[in-house]
């Protein structure tokens, strides 16, 4: 069975929503709904609009993603 790989894309946080959800503008021009990765949530990493982030996206849903890293 061929396993599909997750895509890593850079983006900018556009809007902070309730329940650690965010709207992120990707470098590709798309806007996706994202949530924080579990370890970032446990360590209380603060993410604000305008922050640069790295987003992981599955090949199954191109409108949702997971923020895996906040860039400096």
KESELUM-406094 format. One record per atom (N, C-alpha, C): residue in one letter; atom name; x, y, z. Coordinates in nm, 3 decimals, padded with zeros to 5 digits. Layout:
<recs>
<rec><rest>a</rest><atom>CA</atom><east>X</east><north>Y</north><up>Z</up></rec>
...
</recs>
This chain:
<recs>
<rec><rest>x</rest><atom>N</atom><east>00.084</east><north>-00.117</north><up>00.000</up></rec>
<rec><rest>x</rest><atom>CA</atom><east>00.000</east><north>00.000</north><up>00.000</up></rec>
<rec><rest>x</rest><atom>C</atom><east>00.089</east><north>00.124</north><up>00.000</up></rec>
<rec><rest>x</rest><atom>N</atom><east>00.057</east><north>00.218</north><up>-00.085</up></rec>
<rec><rest>x</rest><atom>CA</atom><east>00.135</east><north>00.341</north><up>-00.097</up></rec>
<rec><rest>x</rest><atom>C</atom><east>00.084</east><north>00.444</north><up>00.004</up></rec>
<rec><rest>x</rest><atom>N</atom><east>00.170</east><north>00.485</north><up>00.097</up></rec>
<rec><rest>x</rest><atom>CA</atom><east>00.132</east><north>00.582</north><up>00.200</up></rec>
<rec><rest>x</rest><atom>C</atom><east>00.153</east><north>00.723</north><up>00.146</up></rec>
<rec><rest>x</rest><atom>N</atom><east>00.050</east><north>00.809</north><up>00.161</up></rec>
<rec><rest>x</rest><atom>CA</atom><east>00.059</east><north>00.946</north><up>00.113</up></rec>
<rec><rest>x</rest><atom>C</atom><east>00.130</east><north>01.031</north><up>00.217</up></rec>
<rec><rest>x</rest><atom>N</atom><east>00.209</east><north>01.126</north><up>00.171</up></rec>
<rec><rest>x</rest><atom>CA</atom><east>00.288</east><north>01.212</north><up>00.259</up></rec>
<rec><rest>x</rest><atom>C</atom><east>00.215</east><north>01.341</north><up>00.289</up></rec>
<rec><rest>x</rest><atom>N</atom><east>00.239</east><north>01.397</north><up>00.409</up></rec>
<rec><rest>x</rest><atom>CA</atom><east>00.187</east><north>01.528</north><up>00.446</up></rec>
<rec><rest>x</rest><atom>C</atom><east>00.274</east><north>01.636</north><up>00.384</up></rec>
<rec><rest>x</rest><atom>N</atom><east>00.211</east><north>01.749</north><up>00.347</up></rec>
<rec><rest>x</rest><atom>CA</atom><east>00.284</east><north>01.861</north><up>00.287</up></rec>
<rec><rest>x</rest><atom>C</atom><east>00.316</east><north>01.963</north><up>00.396</up></rec>
<rec><rest>x</rest><atom>N</atom><east>00.435</east><north>02.020</north><up>00.392</up></rec>
<rec><rest>x</rest><atom>CA</atom><east>00.475</east><north>02.128</north><up>00.482</up></rec>
<rec><rest>x</rest><atom>C</atom><east>00.480</east><north>02.257</north><up>00.401</up></rec>
<rec><rest>x</rest><atom>N</atom><east>00.403</east><north>02.357</north><up>00.446</up></rec>
<rec><rest>x</rest><atom>CA</atom><east>00.392</east><north>02.483</north><up>00.373</up></rec>
<rec><rest>x</rest><atom>C</atom><east>00.407</east><north>02.598</north><up>00.472</up></rec>
<rec><rest>x</rest><atom>N</atom><east>00.473</east><north>02.705</north><up>00.430</up></rec>
<rec><rest>x</rest><atom>CA</atom><east>00.485</east><north>02.824</north><up>00.514</up></rec>
<rec><rest>x</rest><atom>C</atom><east>00.364</east><north>02.914</north><up>00.492</up></rec>
<rec><rest>x</rest><atom>N</atom><east>00.327</east><north>02.988</north><up>00.599</up></rec>
<rec><rest>x</rest><atom>CA</atom><east>00.213</east><north>03.078</north><up>00.588</up></rec>
<rec><rest>x</rest><atom>C</atom><east>00.217</east><north>03.185</north><up>00.694</up></rec>
<rec><rest>x</rest><atom>N</atom><east>00.119</east><north>03.275</north><up>00.689</up></rec>
<rec><rest>x</rest><atom>CA</atom><east>00.107</east><north>03.384</north><up>00.783</up></rec>
<rec><rest>x</rest><atom>C</atom><east>-00.031</east><north>03.378</north><up>00.846</up></rec>
<rec><rest>x</rest><atom>N</atom><east>-00.037</east><north>03.390</north><up>00.979</up></rec>
<rec><rest>x</rest><atom>CA</atom><east>-00.164</east><north>03.386</north><up>01.050</up></rec>
<rec><rest>x</rest><atom>C</atom><east>-00.243</east><north>03.512</north><up>01.016</up></rec>
<rec><rest>x</rest><atom>N</atom><east>-00.365</east><north>03.494</north><up>00.972</up></rec>
<rec><rest>x</rest><atom>CA</atom><east>-00.449</east><north>03.606</north><up>00.932</up></rec>
<rec><rest>x</rest><atom>C</atom><east>-00.546</east><north>03.644</north><up>01.044</up></rec>
<rec><rest>x</rest><atom>N</atom><east>-00.601</east><north>03.543</north><up>01.113</up></rec>
<rec><rest>x</rest><atom>CA</atom><east>-00.703</east><north>03.568</north><up>01.213</up></rec>
<rec><rest>x</rest><atom>C</atom><east>-00.699</east><north>03.459</north><up>01.319</up></rec>
<rec><rest>x</rest><atom>N</atom><east>-00.716</east><north>03.498</north><up>01.446</up></rec>
<rec><rest>x</rest><atom>CA</atom><east>-00.724</east><north>03.403</north><up>01.556</up></rec>
<rec><rest>x</rest><atom>C</atom><east>-00.871</east><north>03.379</north><up>01.588</up></rec>
<rec><rest>x</rest><atom>N</atom><east>-00.910</east><north>03.252</north><up>01.595</up></rec>
<rec><rest>x</rest><atom>CA</atom><east>-01.048</east><north>03.212</north><up>01.622</up></rec>
<rec><rest>x</rest><atom>C</atom><east>-01.054</east><north>03.140</north><up>01.756</up></rec>
<rec><rest>x</rest><atom>N</atom><east>-01.173</east><north>03.117</north><up>01.810</up></rec>
<rec><rest>x</rest><atom>CA</atom><east>-01.184</east><north>03.043</north><up>01.937</up></rec>
<rec><rest>x</rest><atom>C</atom><east>-01.130</east><north>02.900</north><up>01.927</up></rec>
<rec><rest>x</rest><atom>N</atom><east>-01.099</east><north>02.842</north><up>02.042</up></rec>
<rec><rest>x</rest><atom>CA</atom><east>-01.054</east><north>02.702</north><up>02.053</up></rec>
<rec><rest>x</rest><atom>C</atom><east>-00.924</east><north>02.675</north><up>01.978</up></rec>
<rec><rest>x</rest><atom>N</atom><east>-00.830</east><north>02.766</north><up>01.987</up></rec>
<rec><rest>x</rest><atom>CA</atom><east>-00.698</east><north>02.756</north><up>01.924</up></rec>
<rec><rest>x</rest><atom>C</atom><east>-00.706</east><north>02.725</north><up>01.774</up></rec>
<rec><rest>x</rest><atom>N</atom><east>-00.804</east><north>02.783</north><up>01.708</up></rec>
<rec><rest>x</rest><atom>CA</atom><east>-00.815</east><north>02.772</north><up>01.563</up></rec>
<rec><rest>x</rest><atom>C</atom><east>-00.768</east><north>02.902</north><up>01.502</up></rec>
<rec><rest>x</rest><atom>N</atom><east>-00.711</east><north>02.893</north><up>01.382</up></rec>
<rec><rest>x</rest><atom>CA</atom><east>-00.655</east><north>03.010</north><up>01.314</up></rec>
<rec><rest>x</rest><atom>C</atom><east>-00.685</east><north>03.002</north><up>01.166</up></rec>
<rec><rest>x</rest><atom>N</atom><east>-00.702</east><north>03.118</north><up>01.102</up></rec>
<rec><rest>x</rest><atom>CA</atom><east>-00.706</east><north>03.126</north><up>00.956</up></rec>
<rec><rest>x</rest><atom>C</atom><east>-00.567</east><north>03.167</north><up>00.912</up></rec>
<rec><rest>x</rest><atom>N</atom><east>-00.509</east><north>03.091</north><up>00.821</up></rec>
<rec><rest>x</rest><atom>CA</atom><east>-00.372</east><north>03.113</north><up>00.776</up></rec>
<rec><rest>x</rest><atom>C</atom><east>-00.369</east><north>03.131</north><up>00.625</up></rec>
<rec><rest>x</rest><atom>N</atom><east>-00.300</east><north>03.235</north><up>00.579</up></rec>
<rec><rest>x</rest><atom>CA</atom><east>-00.273</east><north>03.255</north><up>00.437</up></rec>
<rec><rest>x</rest><atom>C</atom><east>-00.144</east><north>03.183</north><up>00.403</up></rec>
<rec><rest>x</rest><atom>N</atom><east>-00.150</east><north>03.089</north><up>00.311</up></rec>
<rec><rest>x</rest><atom>CA</atom><east>-00.032</east><north>03.012</north><up>00.272</up></rec>
<rec><rest>x</rest><atom>C</atom><east>00.044</east><north>03.085</north><up>00.162</up></rec>
<rec><rest>x</rest><atom>N</atom><east>00.169</east><north>03.042</north><up>00.141</up></rec>
<rec><rest>x</rest><atom>CA</atom><east>00.251</east><north>03.100</north><up>00.034</up></rec>
<rec><rest>x</rest><atom>C</atom><east>00.190</east><north>03.073</north><up>-00.103</up></rec>
<rec><rest>x</rest><atom>N</atom><east>00.112</east><north>02.968</north><up>-00.114</up></rec>
<rec><rest>x</rest><atom>CA</atom><east>00.052</east><north>02.932</north><up>-00.243</up></rec>
<rec><rest>x</rest><atom>C</atom><east>-00.069</east><north>03.017</north><up>-00.276</up></rec>
<rec><rest>x</rest><atom>N</atom><east>-00.110</east><north>03.105</north><up>-00.182</up></rec>
<rec><rest>x</rest><atom>CA</atom><east>-00.224</east><north>03.193</north><up>-00.206</up></rec>
<rec><rest>x</rest><atom>C</atom><east>-00.355</east><north>03.141</north><up>-00.149</up></rec>
<rec><rest>x</rest><atom>N</atom><east>-00.354</east><north>03.023</north><up>-00.092</up></rec>
<rec><rest>x</rest><atom>CA</atom><east>-00.475</east><north>02.965</north><up>-00.034</up></rec>
<rec><rest>x</rest><atom>C</atom><east>-00.495</east><north>03.013</north><up>00.109</up></rec>
<rec><rest>x</rest><atom>N</atom><east>-00.619</east><north>03.007</north><up>00.156</up></rec>
<rec><rest>x</rest><atom>CA</atom><east>-00.649</east><north>03.036</north><up>00.296</up></rec>
<rec><rest>x</rest><atom>C</atom><east>-00.704</east><north>02.907</north><up>00.357</up></rec>
<rec><rest>x</rest><atom>N</atom><east>-00.644</east><north>02.862</north><up>00.469</up></rec>
<rec><rest>x</rest><atom>CA</atom><east>-00.685</east><north>02.738</north><up>00.532</up></rec>
<rec><rest>x</rest><atom>C</atom><east>-00.718</east><north>02.762</north><up>00.679</up></rec>
<rec><rest>x</rest><atom>N</atom><east>-00.801</east><north>02.674</north><up>00.734</up></rec>
<rec><rest>x</rest><atom>CA</atom><east>-00.835</east><north>02.675</north><up>00.874</up></rec>
<rec><rest>x</rest><atom>C</atom><east>-00.741</east><north>02.578</north><up>00.944</up></rec>
<rec><rest>x</rest><atom>N</atom><east>-00.670</east><north>02.626</north><up>01.045</up></rec>
<rec><rest>x</rest><atom>CA</atom><east>-00.569</east><north>02.543</north><up>01.111</up></rec>
<rec><rest>x</rest><atom>C</atom><east>-00.591</east><north>02.540</north><up>01.262</up></rec>
<rec><rest>x</rest><atom>N</atom><east>-00.529</east><north>02.443</north><up>01.325</up></rec>
<rec><rest>x</rest><atom>CA</atom><east>-00.528</east><north>02.432</north><up>01.469</up></rec>
<rec><rest>x</rest><atom>C</atom><east>-00.384</east><north>02.410</north><up>01.514</up></rec>
<rec><rest>x</rest><atom>N</atom><east>-00.358</east><north>02.423</north><up>01.643</up></rec>
<rec><rest>x</rest><atom>CA</atom><east>-00.224</east><north>02.403</north><up>01.695</up></rec>
<rec><rest>x</rest><atom>C</atom><east>-00.193</east><north>02.256</north><up>01.713</up></rec>
<rec><rest>x</rest><atom>N</atom><east>-00.069</east><north>02.219</north><up>01.693</up></rec>
<rec><rest>x</rest><atom>CA</atom><east>-00.022</east><north>02.085</north><up>01.722</up></rec>
<rec><rest>x</rest><atom>C</atom><east>-00.030</east><north>02.064</north><up>01.873</up></rec>
<rec><rest>x</rest><atom>N</atom><east>-00.048</east><north>01.943</north><up>01.918</up></rec>
<rec><rest>x</rest><atom>CA</atom><east>-00.068</east><north>01.912</north><up>02.059</up></rec>
<rec><rest>x</rest><atom>C</atom><east>00.042</east><north>01.961</north><up>02.151</up></rec>
<rec><rest>x</rest><atom>N</atom><east>00.169</east><north>01.944</north><up>02.112</up></rec>
<rec><rest>x</rest><atom>CA</atom><east>00.280</east><north>01.985</north><up>02.198</up></rec>
<rec><rest>x</rest><atom>C</atom><east>00.284</east><north>02.137</north><up>02.211</up></rec>
<rec><rest>x</rest><atom>N</atom><east>00.244</east><north>02.209</north><up>02.105</up></rec>
<rec><rest>x</rest><atom>CA</atom><east>00.240</east><north>02.355</north><up>02.112</up></rec>
<rec><rest>x</rest><atom>C</atom><east>00.128</east><north>02.400</north><up>02.206</up></rec>
<rec><rest>x</rest><atom>N</atom><east>00.018</east><north>02.327</north><up>02.205</up></rec>
<rec><rest>x</rest><atom>CA</atom><east>-00.094</east><north>02.359</north><up>02.293</up></rec>
<rec><rest>x</rest><atom>C</atom><east>-00.058</east><north>02.333</north><up>02.439</up></rec>
<rec><rest>x</rest><atom>N</atom><east>00.010</east><north>02.222</north><up>02.465</up></rec>
<rec><rest>x</rest><atom>CA</atom><east>00.049</east><north>02.188</north><up>02.603</up></rec>
<rec><rest>x</rest><atom>C</atom><east>00.151</east><north>02.285</north><up>02.658</up></rec>
<rec><rest>x</rest><atom>N</atom><east>00.239</east><north>02.337</north><up>02.572</up></rec>
<rec><rest>x</rest><atom>CA</atom><east>00.343</east><north>02.431</north><up>02.619</up></rec>
<rec><rest>x</rest><atom>C</atom><east>00.299</east><north>02.577</north><up>02.610</up></rec>
<rec><rest>x</rest><atom>N</atom><east>00.172</east><north>02.600</north><up>02.580</up></rec>
<rec><rest>x</rest><atom>CA</atom><east>00.113</east><north>02.735</north><up>02.576</up></rec>
<rec><rest>x</rest><atom>C</atom><east>00.188</east><north>02.829</north><up>02.482</up></rec>
<rec><rest>x</rest><atom>N</atom><east>00.221</east><north>02.782</north><up>02.363</up></rec>
<rec><rest>x</rest><atom>CA</atom><east>00.286</east><north>02.866</north><up>02.264</up></rec>
<rec><rest>x</rest><atom>C</atom><east>00.181</east><north>02.965</north><up>02.214</up></rec>
<rec><rest>x</rest><atom>N</atom><east>00.214</east><north>03.092</north><up>02.221</up></rec>
<rec><rest>x</rest><atom>CA</atom><east>00.121</east><north>03.197</north><up>02.182</up></rec>
<rec><rest>x</rest><atom>C</atom><east>00.139</east><north>03.229</north><up>02.034</up></rec>
<rec><rest>x</rest><atom>N</atom><east>00.030</east><north>03.229</north><up>01.960</up></rec>
<rec><rest>x</rest><atom>CA</atom><east>00.032</east><north>03.260</north><up>01.817</up></rec>
<rec><rest>x</rest><atom>C</atom><east>-00.064</east><north>03.376</north><up>01.794</up></rec>
<rec><rest>x</rest><atom>N</atom><east>-00.016</east><north>03.480</north><up>01.727</up></rec>
<rec><rest>x</rest><atom>CA</atom><east>-00.093</east><north>03.601</north><up>01.703</up></rec>
<rec><rest>x</rest><atom>C</atom><east>-00.105</east><north>03.627</north><up>01.554</up></rec>
<rec><rest>x</rest><atom>N</atom><east>-00.206</east><north>03.704</north><up>01.512</up></rec>
<rec><rest>x</rest><atom>CA</atom><east>-00.215</east><north>03.742</north><up>01.371</up></rec>
<rec><rest>x</rest><atom>C</atom><east>-00.088</east><north>03.815</north><up>01.326</up></rec>
<rec><rest>x</rest><atom>N</atom><east>-00.039</east><north>03.778</north><up>01.210</up></rec>
<rec><rest>x</rest><atom>CA</atom><east>00.085</east><north>03.835</north><up>01.157</up></rec>
<rec><rest>x</rest><atom>C</atom><east>00.205</east><north>03.746</north><up>01.177</up></rec>
<rec><rest>x</rest><atom>N</atom><east>00.196</east><north>03.643</north><up>01.262</up></rec>
<rec><rest>x</rest><atom>CA</atom><east>00.307</east><north>03.552</north><up>01.286</up></rec>
<rec><rest>x</rest><atom>C</atom><east>00.328</east><north>03.460</north><up>01.166</up></rec>
<rec><rest>x</rest><atom>N</atom><east>00.454</east><north>03.430</north><up>01.136</up></rec>
<rec><rest>x</rest><atom>CA</atom><east>00.488</east><north>03.333</north><up>01.033</up></rec>
<rec><rest>x</rest><atom>C</atom><east>00.488</east><north>03.195</north><up>01.096</up></rec>
<rec><rest>x</rest><atom>N</atom><east>00.424</east><north>03.098</north><up>01.029</up></rec>
<rec><rest>x</rest><atom>CA</atom><east>00.412</east><north>02.963</north><up>01.083</up></rec>
<rec><rest>x</rest><atom>C</atom><east>00.439</east><north>02.860</north><up>00.973</up></rec>
<rec><rest>x</rest><atom>N</atom><east>00.472</east><north>02.739</north><up>01.016</up></rec>
<rec><rest>x</rest><atom>CA</atom><east>00.485</east><north>02.625</north><up>00.925</up></rec>
<rec><rest>x</rest><atom>C</atom><east>00.362</east><north>02.537</north><up>00.945</up></rec>
<rec><rest>x</rest><atom>N</atom><east>00.291</east><north>02.506</north><up>00.836</up></rec>
<rec><rest>x</rest><atom>CA</atom><east>00.165</east><north>02.432</north><up>00.842</up></rec>
<rec><rest>x</rest><atom>C</atom><east>00.183</east><north>02.296</north><up>00.777</up></rec>
<rec><rest>x</rest><atom>N</atom><east>00.131</east><north>02.194</north><up>00.843</up></rec>
<rec><rest>x</rest><atom>CA</atom><east>00.131</east><north>02.057</north><up>00.790</up></rec>
<rec><rest>x</rest><atom>C</atom><east>-00.009</east><north>02.028</north><up>00.738</up></rec>
<rec><rest>x</rest><atom>N</atom><east>-00.017</east><north>01.981</north><up>00.614</up></rec>
<rec><rest>x</rest><atom>CA</atom><east>-00.146</east><north>01.951</north><up>00.554</up></rec>
<rec><rest>x</rest><atom>C</atom><east>-00.147</east><north>01.808</north><up>00.500</up></rec>
<rec><rest>x</rest><atom>N</atom><east>-00.258</east><north>01.739</north><up>00.522</up></rec>
<rec><rest>x</rest><atom>CA</atom><east>-00.272</east><north>01.603</north><up>00.470</up></rec>
<rec><rest>x</rest><atom>C</atom><east>-00.320</east><north>01.611</north><up>00.325</up></rec>
<rec><rest>x</rest><atom>N</atom><east>-00.297</east><north>01.507</north><up>00.249</up></rec>
<rec><rest>x</rest><atom>CA</atom><east>-00.344</east><north>01.508</north><up>00.110</up></rec>
<rec><rest>x</rest><atom>C</atom><east>-00.495</east><north>01.487</north><up>00.099</up></rec>
<rec><rest>x</rest><atom>N</atom><east>-00.561</east><north>01.458</north><up>00.209</up></rec>
<rec><rest>x</rest><atom>CA</atom><east>-00.704</east><north>01.427</north><up>00.206</up></rec>
<rec><rest>x</rest><atom>C</atom><east>-00.793</east><north>01.551</north><up>00.215</up></rec>
<rec><rest>x</rest><atom>N</atom><east>-00.748</east><north>01.656</north><up>00.285</up></rec>
<rec><rest>x</rest><atom>CA</atom><east>-00.830</east><north>01.776</north><up>00.303</up></rec>
<rec><rest>x</rest><atom>C</atom><east>-00.742</east><north>01.898</north><up>00.279</up></rec>
<rec><rest>x</rest><atom>N</atom><east>-00.771</east><north>01.973</north><up>00.174</up></rec>
<rec><rest>x</rest><atom>CA</atom><east>-00.686</east><north>02.087</north><up>00.140</up></rec>
<rec><rest>x</rest><atom>C</atom><east>-00.735</east><north>02.218</north><up>00.201</up></rec>
<rec><rest>x</rest><atom>N</atom><east>-00.838</east><north>02.213</north><up>00.285</up></rec>
<rec><rest>x</rest><atom>CA</atom><east>-00.889</east><north>02.334</north><up>00.351</up></rec>
<rec><rest>x</rest><atom>C</atom><east>-00.857</east><north>02.338</north><up>00.500</up></rec>
<rec><rest>x</rest><atom>N</atom><east>-00.794</east><north>02.235</north><up>00.554</up></rec>
<rec><rest>x</rest><atom>CA</atom><east>-00.759</east><north>02.230</north><up>00.696</up></rec>
<rec><rest>x</rest><atom>C</atom><east>-00.612</east><north>02.191</north><up>00.711</up></rec>
<rec><rest>x</rest><atom>N</atom><east>-00.555</east><north>02.234</north><up>00.822</up></rec>
<rec><rest>x</rest><atom>CA</atom><east>-00.414</east><north>02.202</north><up>00.847</up></rec>
<rec><rest>x</rest><atom>C</atom><east>-00.382</east><north>02.208</north><up>00.994</up></rec>
<rec><rest>x</rest><atom>N</atom><east>-00.255</east><north>02.187</north><up>01.027</up></rec>
<rec><rest>x</rest><atom>CA</atom><east>-00.206</east><north>02.187</north><up>01.163</up></rec>
<rec><rest>x</rest><atom>C</atom><east>-00.081</east><north>02.273</north><up>01.170</up></rec>
<rec><rest>x</rest><atom>N</atom><east>-00.078</east><north>02.370</north><up>01.261</up></rec>
<rec><rest>x</rest><atom>CA</atom><east>00.040</east><north>02.454</north><up>01.281</up></rec>
<rec><rest>x</rest><atom>C</atom><east>00.140</east><north>02.371</north><up>01.361</up></rec>
<rec><rest>x</rest><atom>N</atom><east>00.255</east><north>02.343</north><up>01.301</up></rec>
<rec><rest>x</rest><atom>CA</atom><east>00.354</east><north>02.260</north><up>01.370</up></rec>
<rec><rest>x</rest><atom>C</atom><east>00.473</east><north>02.341</north><up>01.421</up></rec>
<rec><rest>x</rest><atom>N</atom><east>00.489</east><north>02.466</north><up>01.375</up></rec>
<rec><rest>x</rest><atom>CA</atom><east>00.604</east><north>02.546</north><up>01.420</up></rec>
<rec><rest>x</rest><atom>C</atom><east>00.574</east><north>02.695</north><up>01.399</up></rec>
<rec><rest>x</rest><atom>N</atom><east>00.613</east><north>02.773</north><up>01.499</up></rec>
<rec><rest>x</rest><atom>CA</atom><east>00.605</east><north>02.918</north><up>01.488</up></rec>
<rec><rest>x</rest><atom>C</atom><east>00.745</east><north>02.966</north><up>01.450</up></rec>
<rec><rest>x</rest><atom>N</atom><east>00.756</east><north>03.041</north><up>01.341</up></rec>
<rec><rest>x</rest><atom>CA</atom><east>00.886</east><north>03.087</north><up>01.294</up></rec>
<rec><rest>x</rest><atom>C</atom><east>00.918</east><north>03.224</north><up>01.353</up></rec>
<rec><rest>x</rest><atom>N</atom><east>01.045</east><north>03.253</north><up>01.365</up></rec>
<rec><rest>x</rest><atom>CA</atom><east>01.088</east><north>03.381</north><up>01.422</up></rec>
<rec><rest>x</rest><atom>C</atom><east>01.115</east><north>03.482</north><up>01.314</up></rec>
</recs>
